């Protein structure tokens, strides 16, 4: 623990704050607020708690998992494992096999599994539970875009004053200050681990904003100002972060989406999809040492850049040489995968890329499984959604959120900046495309037959005894033509004619089975008449949206 009292208070207060947010908001909104808020504003420190890694993201995941169990248990219980979840499952348990096969014991293996599940598994699970439909993915895009806008003044402050916000608020610098100097100025970090992580966050947020604006997914005006102004400001803020690699990924991302949509051929996407597995396969097996690439950059571009790349490749080569001594499950934790001087015992290796770290610790099992889990969203999207549709507003958010985990995996070839938001995106997109495919876009979201656990207002979630889901399940002799249902006092709009009510409303009060209902009503009690779907004219079936006002009061809008 290096920070001040506020840092300590923030870390200890994460789980109570998560529980509070779930108690006051819909579970979907609360989960989104928790992951974005923790990643963007909490300190980069950890507490010395036995057996587990306790930092801002693992604590958030612990809180979210507990909150889902407490406030939304049905959704968790109705979760269904799908074959697309296998890569993430394998990566989760790979730490256990690494520990056991290296003689570190089952206890160490369980600890590794727990930490992996908190860092990777819970964000992925939250994506599968709450963001596996187009409407939720659109919300993620908007929140991601707004998050980037919020960070603009913070990055501008650190560009001028140097990276000081984390020290000013939490009492210490989260990284080596020498790595923040770029040219005659500074590279900001704000509340993130490194300037590279901030640069990637800002450029991916700008990518989302630009793509959603070009596809008319965002409104023309936000807060009374033209949206294009906000998009341009975010693009400028992203470039100002002075992370050339992240800026390059942003340009590659927007070019890939735009060109694929215009040409109606996803050739660029396929090229991006093969980059991570090809690079990892050739480097992890020692087949390619990278020297020809270093020579090419030295001759055509910059000798300094070539020297930096050569240093990286040299360290990766010695790390790979040791890693392939235990190729399947790796060396496990505690620095066993690093290279030490035989005489002095000094660590002589430098690890930069996430892929080489994972190869050394988890072996081929962990490396290939985590790579598959991050490239799978874009692969499924290419296979299930025609390219000509990517620019339509209903498809555009899924397209860009599917691409971001792939770009993150490309970045992991050189860096090791794990972002739980990208894992959240991967879980949501993978779950939606695997379970429902592209047909779900045309429906505008999950229908009640598709959704295993439809989200309902907490105030109205007190169902009575379970009733049949279909009218045909009721014996003919037991069917009734009308039923008198006492209802809470309601407020209605100007049109008080016969309406079609959403079945979720009546199920929440345990009044009727899940079927369409039409009827006339007064303010306190109503005679409802059952009609089979299609018997009433469509013009008479007005489906009002429901919003909770209080426990015993609902409003139609």
C-alpha positions, 0 to 999 in steps of 0.5 A: 500500500503506497497511497494516502488515506483516501486511497485506502478508503477508496479501495476498502469502499469499492464493494460497499459502493457496488452494493449501493449502486445495485440497490439503487439502479437496474442491475444492467446499469449498475454493472456498467457504472461499476466497471467504467467508474472503477477503471476510470477513477479508482487508484492503481494500488492493491491491498495486502489481503491473504490468498487473493489479489485485491486491487480496484478491478478484482474488488469491483468484480467481487462486488459485482458478483455478490450484488448479482447474487443478491439483487438479481439471482434469477438471471445468474441462475438462468445463465446457460453455458454455451460452447463459445464460452469454452475458451474463457473457461479454459483460460480460467482453469489453466492457472490451476494446471500450471500450479499443480504441474509445477509442484506449487500445490492445489492451494496456489492453483485455486488462488490463481483461478480465483484471481483470473476469474475476478480479472477476466471471468466476471467482466466476461460473465457480466457481458453475457448476462446483461449486454447480449442484445443490440440495445444494451450494446448501443448503451455501452457504446454511448457510455464508452463515448461519454467516458472518453469525453469526460477524460478530455480535460483530465488529459489536457491538464496532465499534458500541461502540468505532467502526470500529477492527478493520481499523485494529487488525489491518491498520494503517489505516482502509479508508474515511473515518471521517466516513461511519461516524458515524450519529446518536449512534453509529457504523456498523460496517465490520469488514473490508469496504470500507464500512458499506453493504457490511457492512450488505448482507452481514448483511441478506442473511445474515439473509434466508437464515437466516430463510427457511431456518428458516421452510421447515424447511431448517435443523435445529431446533437448531444447536450444541445451541441452538434455531436460532430464537435464532441467526436472531433474533440475526442479524436484530438484528445486521443491523439494528444495522449501521444501513444502512436501504437494506440493511434495506429490501432484507431486508424486501422479500426475505422478504416477496417469498418468503413472500407468493409462496409463500403466494399461489402467484402470483409477482407481487412477484417480477415487480415486482422483476425489472422494477425494475433494467432499467426504472430503468436504461433510463429513466435511462441514456437521459436519459428520466427525470431523477428530479425528480418522485420528489424532490418526492414524498419532500420533501412526504411524508417528509423534506426532508433525504432529498429533498436527498440524493436530488436531489444523487445524481440531479444527479450522475447526470444530468451523468454520463449526459449525457456517457456517451451521447456514446459510448453503445455501448462507453463511455469506457473507464477512467482517469477518462475517463467523469467530468465535469471543469470546463472551466476548472480541469480539476477533477473535478466529478462524484460517482459512487455507483451501480454502474450509472452507473459501468458505463454511463460506462466500458463503455456499454450493452453492459457495463451491459445484460449485467451487469444481465442476468447478475444478474437471470437466476437469479431469472427462470429460477427463476420460469419453471422452478419453480412458486411453490407449491413454493418453501417446500419444503426442497428448493426453498427454498435455491435460491429465496433464493439466486436472489433475492439477486443480484436484490436486489444489482442493485437496490442497485446503482442507488444504491451500488457495493458489488460482492460476489463471493459474490452472483456465486458464487450467480448462477453456481450457480443459473443453471447448475443451472436452465439445465442441468437445470431444476426436475426436478433437485430431485426427484432430490435432486441431480445424477445421474451421467448429469447430472454432467459431472465427478462429484467424487470423493475425491482419494485414490481418483482413479487410474483405469485404462484407460477402460472402456465406460460401459454393459453394452450397449456390450460385445459379447455374446461379450465379456461375462463373468458374474463378475469377480475384483477385488482390493480394498483392505482395507475396514471394513464395518458390521454388515450384510455381505450382498450390496450394490449399490456405487456405480459411482464407487467401481469406476471410481475403481479402474479395475475395472469399467464404470459399472453397478450391481454386486451381490455377496458379498465378504470383506476382501481380494478379492471375486468380483463378479457383474454384474447389469443394473439392476432384476434384484435386488430393491430391498430388497437394493440397499443403497447405502452412502456412501463416505468416504476414510480413507486412500489404500488404505483406504475405509469404508462408512457 
